[in-house]
Amino acid sequence: MKTAVIVTVYKRYNYVNEAINSVLHQTVLPDQIVVVTDNTKIIENSQNFHNLTTIEANYPDYGKKIVQAINSLDDDIDIVFFLEDDDIFDKYKIEYIKRIFERNNNLVMIHNLQKYIDINGKEINNSFTKSIEETQPQEDTIINLDNIFVLINRYPFLGFNISSMSIKKDILDKYKNFINELKIMLDTSLLFISVLEGNVLHISNRLTYFRIGSGISSYGNITNYTDFLKNQHKIICLQNKILEDLRKLYKIVKNYESCRKIVERGILIHETDLYLLNNYFNCDYKASTSSYTSLLFRCIKYLFNNEISLSEFIIYMAKLNLPLIYGKKKSSELILKRRFKQILELNTK
């Protein structure tokens, strides 16, 4: 089986050459590397690899960049790995993953656990990383249409981190049009389309170094409320894009009950959040959100259909009904201050 690695870079250059070096120092090298970047000048190591393609893509839409890379892959590539510019591969990753695929023809995707590093590359293990750990299985697990609903209920970060995913190229080719429409939510989308096509294997081997503190959605270095609000602003703007991606994913999975119920809940989570916070933060792009009545009836329906738990239902009701008491601005402030308190508690444990 022949392998390729797609590296994505956008407006963040501190770590990209370290990421590419982790690919160039694999015990088994890939047959092709494709780097999609808004700045081709920052790639230092292209001369060190016989089959490295650099694509200039000066826009944020993740799906379009990935499809450009897919279109540049050699015809004989079988397995595709992904690597974000701030993450790193363990040196055995390609060799190990390739061997599993070669022994298991029924697998369409493999997802591995991560080690966690800070912005300086030092390995870390604290309450924040443990909270990520707890939302992923710690043992090898097969994921398919029969168990994905139960597994994601138990492990909400199942399929976390695109740099921890490897997938058969023919799946990417089949769903190129869908991937091309995605703004940001690639990891979850790849997990679902893979489950539609066959078995996914989650493995407990930690073959990716995931960097904490370099991404715009990271809370690792938040110590004061002003920084928290700046970070939350970015996250809410991301959530608007994620909501649109979830709606696109829904069209793909709507005929598969186990997947549909998960995506419906994801849409509800983001809509109830944005119902309040889109009025508090100004984002360049805002997804449309449903009315109070529509969100209320969906919450009740999903509760009775066991798509959400009673505790989740109570949270959604609070978000929807707080504005009736305090108004949307004051309600948003109450929600944000509560989140900030939770982050501080998590970071000080």
C-alpha positions as CSV (number, residue, x, y, z in Angstrom):
1,M,0.0,0.0,0.0
2,K,1.2,3.5,-0.9
3,T,0.8,6.4,1.5
4,A,0.6,10.2,1.3
5,V,0.5,12.9,3.9
6,I,-1.5,16.1,3.5
7,V,-0.1,19.0,5.5
8,T,-2.3,22.1,5.9
9,V,-1.0,25.6,6.8
10,Y,-2.8,28.9,7.2
11,K,-1.6,32.1,8.9
12,R,0.5,30.1,11.4
13,Y,4.1,29.3,10.6
14,N,5.9,28.8,13.9
15,Y,5.8,25.0,13.8
16,V,5.2,23.9,10.2
17,N,8.8,22.9,9.4
18,E,8.9,20.9,12.6
19,A,5.7,19.2,11.5
20,I,7.1,18.4,8.0
21,N,10.4,17.2,9.6
22,S,8.3,14.7,11.7
23,V,7.1,13.2,8.4
24,L,10.6,13.3,6.8
25,H,12.0,11.3,9.8
26,Q,9.5,8.5,9.7
27,T,10.8,4.9,10.0
28,V,8.8,4.3,6.8
29,L,8.6,7.4,4.6
30,P,5.3,8.2,2.8
31,D,5.3,8.0,-1.0
32,Q,4.1,11.5,-1.3
33,I,3.7,14.7,0.7
34,V,1.3,17.5,-0.2
35,V,1.6,20.8,1.6
36,V,-1.3,23.2,1.2
37,T,-0.3,26.7,2.5
38,D,-1.1,30.4,2.1
39,N,2.7,31.1,2.1
40,T,4.9,28.7,0.1
41,K,8.1,30.6,1.1
42,I,7.9,29.2,4.7
43,I,8.5,25.6,3.5
44,E,12.2,24.9,4.1
45,N,12.5,21.2,3.5
46,S,11.0,20.6,0.1
47,Q,14.4,19.7,-1.3
48,N,14.7,16.9,1.2
49,F,12.0,14.7,-0.3
50,H,11.6,13.3,-3.7
51,N,7.9,13.7,-4.1
52,L,6.7,16.9,-2.2
53,T,4.0,19.0,-3.8
54,T,3.3,22.5,-2.6
55,I,0.0,24.1,-3.3
56,E,-0.7,27.8,-2.6
57,A,-4.2,28.4,-1.1
58,N,-4.7,31.8,0.5
59,Y,-8.1,31.2,2.0
60,P,-9.4,29.7,5.3
61,D,-11.9,27.1,3.9
62,Y,-10.5,23.8,5.1
63,G,-12.5,21.6,2.7
64,K,-11.4,23.4,-0.4
65,K,-7.8,23.1,0.6
66,I,-8.1,19.4,1.3
67,V,-9.8,18.8,-2.1
68,Q,-7.0,20.6,-3.8
69,A,-4.6,18.3,-2.1
70,I,-6.7,15.2,-3.0
71,N,-6.6,16.3,-6.6
72,S,-2.8,16.4,-6.5
73,L,-2.4,12.9,-5.1
74,D,-0.8,10.3,-7.3
75,D,-3.2,7.8,-8.7
76,D,-1.6,4.8,-6.9
77,I,-1.9,6.3,-3.4
78,D,-3.9,4.0,-1.1
79,I,-3.8,5.7,2.4
80,V,-3.9,9.4,3.2
81,F,-2.6,10.9,6.5
82,F,-3.4,14.4,7.6
83,L,-1.1,16.7,9.6
84,E,-2.0,20.2,10.8
85,D,0.9,22.7,10.9
86,D,1.3,22.7,14.7
87,D,1.1,18.9,15.3
88,I,3.8,16.3,15.0
89,F,3.9,12.6,14.0
90,D,5.5,10.0,16.2
91,K,8.4,8.5,14.1
92,Y,6.7,5.1,13.9
93,K,3.2,6.4,12.9
94,I,3.2,5.7,9.1
95,E,4.9,2.3,9.5
96,Y,2.5,1.2,12.3
97,I,-0.7,2.5,10.6
98,K,0.2,1.1,7.2
99,R,0.8,-2.4,8.7
100,I,-2.7,-2.3,10.2
101,F,-4.3,-1.4,7.0
102,E,-2.4,-4.1,5.1
103,R,-3.7,-6.7,7.5
104,N,-7.3,-5.5,7.7
105,N,-9.0,-5.0,4.3
106,N,-12.3,-4.1,6.0
107,L,-10.9,-0.9,7.6
108,V,-11.6,2.4,5.9
109,M,-10.1,4.7,8.6
110,I,-7.8,4.5,11.6
111,H,-7.8,7.1,14.4
112,N,-5.1,7.1,17.1
113,L,-4.7,8.6,20.5
114,Q,-2.4,11.6,21.1
115,K,0.4,12.8,23.3
116,Y,0.1,16.4,24.4
117,I,2.8,19.1,24.1
118,D,3.0,22.8,24.9
119,I,3.9,25.6,22.5
120,N,7.6,24.8,23.2
121,G,7.2,21.1,22.3
122,K,7.4,19.9,26.0
123,E,5.2,17.0,26.8
124,I,2.4,17.9,29.3
125,N,0.0,16.0,31.4
126,N,-2.5,18.0,33.4
127,S,-6.2,18.4,34.2
128,F,-6.8,20.0,30.8
129,T,-5.2,17.1,28.9
130,K,-6.9,14.6,31.1
131,S,-10.3,16.2,30.2
132,I,-9.5,15.5,26.5
133,E,-8.4,11.9,27.4
134,E,-11.6,11.1,29.2
135,T,-13.6,11.9,26.1
136,Q,-11.8,9.3,23.9
137,P,-11.6,5.5,24.3
138,Q,-8.4,4.4,26.0
139,E,-8.5,1.0,24.4
140,D,-8.7,-0.2,20.8
141,T,-12.2,0.1,19.5
142,I,-14.0,-0.7,16.3
143,I,-16.6,2.0,15.3
144,N,-19.4,1.3,12.9
145,L,-23.0,2.2,12.2
146,D,-24.2,-0.2,14.9
147,N,-22.3,1.4,17.8
148,I,-21.4,5.0,16.9
149,F,-24.4,6.5,18.7
150,V,-23.5,4.7,22.0
151,L,-19.8,5.4,21.6
152,I,-20.1,9.1,20.9
153,N,-22.6,9.5,23.8
154,R,-19.8,8.0,26.0
155,Y,-16.8,9.6,24.2
156,P,-17.8,12.9,22.7
157,F,-14.3,13.5,21.3
158,L,-14.3,10.2,19.4
159,G,-12.5,11.1,16.2
160,F,-10.8,14.1,17.8
161,N,-7.9,15.8,15.9
162,I,-7.4,15.5,12.1
163,S,-3.7,14.8,12.6
164,S,-4.7,11.6,14.3
165,M,-6.6,10.3,11.3
166,S,-5.6,8.2,8.3
167,I,-8.1,7.2,5.7
168,K,-8.3,5.2,2.4
169,K,-8.0,7.5,-0.6
170,D,-11.0,6.1,-2.4
171,I,-13.3,7.4,0.4
172,L,-11.9,10.9,-0.1
173,D,-12.4,10.6,-3.9
174,K,-16.0,9.5,-3.4
175,Y,-16.9,12.4,-1.0
176,K,-14.9,15.1,-2.7
177,N,-17.9,17.3,-3.5
178,F,-19.1,17.2,0.1
179,I,-15.6,17.8,1.6
180,N,-15.2,20.8,-0.8
181,E,-18.1,22.5,0.9
182,L,-16.8,22.2,4.5
183,K,-15.5,25.3,6.1
184,I,-13.7,23.8,9.1
185,M,-15.2,20.6,10.5
186,L,-13.1,18.0,8.8
187,D,-12.3,15.5,11.5
188,T,-15.9,14.8,12.5
189,S,-17.1,14.7,8.9
190,L,-14.4,12.2,7.9
191,L,-15.4,10.0,10.8
192,F,-19.0,9.9,9.7
193,I,-18.4,9.3,6.1
194,S,-16.0,6.5,7.0
195,V,-18.6,4.9,9.2
196,L,-21.0,5.0,6.3
197,E,-18.5,3.1,4.2
198,G,-17.2,0.5,6.6
199,N,-15.3,0.0,9.9
200,V,-13.2,2.6,11.7
201,L,-10.5,1.5,14.1
202,H,-9.6,3.7,17.0
203,I,-6.3,2.6,18.5
204,S,-4.8,3.4,21.9
205,N,-1.3,3.9,20.5
206,R,-0.3,7.6,20.9
207,L,1.1,8.3,17.4
208,T,0.4,12.0,17.2
209,Y,1.7,14.9,19.3
210,F,-1.1,17.4,19.7
211,R,0.0,20.9,20.6
212,I,-1.9,22.7,23.4
213,G,-2.0,26.5,23.3
214,S,-1.3,27.2,19.7
215,G,-4.8,27.0,18.3
216,I,-7.4,29.8,18.5
217,S,-9.8,27.6,20.5
218,S,-7.3,26.5,23.1
219,Y,-7.9,27.5,26.8
220,G,-4.5,26.3,28.0
221,N,-3.1,29.7,28.7
222,I,-6.2,31.6,29.7
223,T,-5.7,33.4,33.0
224,N,-7.9,36.5,32.9
225,Y,-11.3,37.4,31.8
226,T,-10.2,39.8,29.0
227,D,-8.2,37.1,27.3
228,F,-11.0,34.7,27.8
229,L,-13.5,37.0,26.0
230,K,-11.1,37.4,23.1
231,N,-10.7,33.7,22.8
232,Q,-14.4,33.1,23.2
233,H,-15.1,35.6,20.4
234,K,-13.0,33.5,18.1
235,I,-14.6,30.3,19.2
236,I,-18.1,31.7,18.7
237,C,-17.2,32.8,15.2
238,L,-15.9,29.2,14.6
239,Q,-19.1,27.8,15.9
240,N,-21.0,29.6,13.2
241,K,-19.0,27.8,10.6
242,I,-19.2,24.5,12.4
243,L,-23.0,24.9,12.5
244,E,-23.1,25.3,8.7
245,D,-20.8,22.2,8.3
246,L,-23.1,20.2,10.6
247,R,-26.1,21.1,8.4
248,K,-24.2,19.9,5.3
249,L,-23.2,16.7,7.2
250,Y,-26.8,16.1,8.1
251,K,-27.7,15.8,4.4
252,I,-25.2,13.0,4.1
253,V,-26.2,11.0,7.1
254,K,-30.0,11.7,7.4
255,N,-31.0,8.2,6.2
256,Y,-28.8,6.5,8.9
257,E,-30.5,6.8,12.2
258,S,-27.5,6.3,14.5
259,C,-25.5,9.1,12.7
260,R,-28.5,11.4,12.1
261,K,-29.3,11.5,15.8
262,I,-25.8,12.6,16.7
263,V,-25.7,15.3,14.1
264,E,-29.1,16.6,15.1
265,R,-27.9,16.9,18.6
266,G,-24.7,18.7,17.4
267,I,-26.8,21.2,15.5
268,L,-29.0,21.8,18.6
269,I,-25.9,22.3,20.8
270,H,-24.5,25.0,18.5
271,E,-27.8,26.6,17.8
272,T,-28.7,27.1,21.4
273,D,-25.2,28.5,22.1
274,L,-25.4,30.9,19.1
275,Y,-29.0,31.8,20.0
276,L,-27.5,33.8,22.8
277,L,-23.9,34.6,21.9
278,N,-24.3,35.7,18.3
279,N,-25.9,38.8,19.8
280,Y,-23.0,39.4,22.1
281,F,-20.1,38.9,19.7
282,N,-19.6,40.4,16.2
283,C,-18.5,37.7,13.7
284,D,-17.9,38.3,10.0
285,Y,-19.9,35.2,9.2
286,K,-23.0,34.3,11.2
287,A,-25.1,31.1,10.5
288,S,-28.9,31.4,10.7
289,T,-30.4,30.2,13.9
290,S,-33.9,28.9,14.6
291,S,-36.6,30.7,16.6
292,Y,-37.1,30.2,20.3
293,T,-40.2,28.1,19.6
294,S,-38.5,25.8,17.1
295,L,-35.5,25.2,19.5
296,L,-37.9,24.6,22.4
297,F,-39.9,21.9,20.5
298,R,-36.7,20.2,19.3
299,C,-35.3,20.0,22.8
300,I,-38.5,18.4,24.0
301,K,-38.6,16.0,21.0
302,Y,-34.9,14.9,21.4
303,L,-35.4,14.4,25.1
304,F,-38.3,12.0,24.5
305,N,-36.4,10.3,21.7
306,N,-33.4,9.8,24.0
307,E,-31.2,11.9,21.7
308,I,-30.3,14.1,24.6
309,S,-30.1,13.5,28.4
310,L,-32.1,15.2,31.0
311,S,-29.1,17.1,32.2
312,E,-28.5,18.4,28.6
313,F,-32.1,19.3,28.3
314,I,-31.9,21.4,31.5
315,I,-28.8,23.3,30.1
316,Y,-30.6,24.0,26.8
317,M,-33.7,25.2,28.7
318,A,-31.6,27.6,30.7
319,K,-29.9,29.0,27.6
320,L,-33.2,29.5,25.9
321,N,-35.1,30.9,28.9
322,L,-32.5,33.2,30.5
323,P,-33.2,36.0,28.0
324,L,-36.8,36.0,29.0
325,I,-35.7,37.0,32.5
326,Y,-32.5,39.0,32.0
327,G,-32.5,39.9,28.3
328,K,-30.0,38.5,25.8
329,K,-27.0,40.7,26.7
330,K,-27.2,40.1,30.5
331,S,-27.8,36.4,29.9
332,S,-24.8,36.1,27.6
333,E,-22.6,37.8,30.3
334,L,-23.9,35.3,32.9
335,I,-23.1,32.3,30.6
336,L,-19.6,33.6,29.8
337,K,-18.7,34.3,33.4
338,R,-19.8,30.8,34.4
339,R,-17.6,29.4,31.6
340,F,-14.6,31.5,32.6
341,K,-15.0,30.2,36.2
342,Q,-15.0,26.6,34.9
343,I,-11.9,27.2,32.8
344,L,-10.0,28.6,35.8
345,E,-11.0,25.7,37.9
346,L,-9.9,23.3,35.2
347,N,-6.5,25.0,34.7
348,T,-5.7,25.2,38.4
349,K,-6.4,21.5,39.3
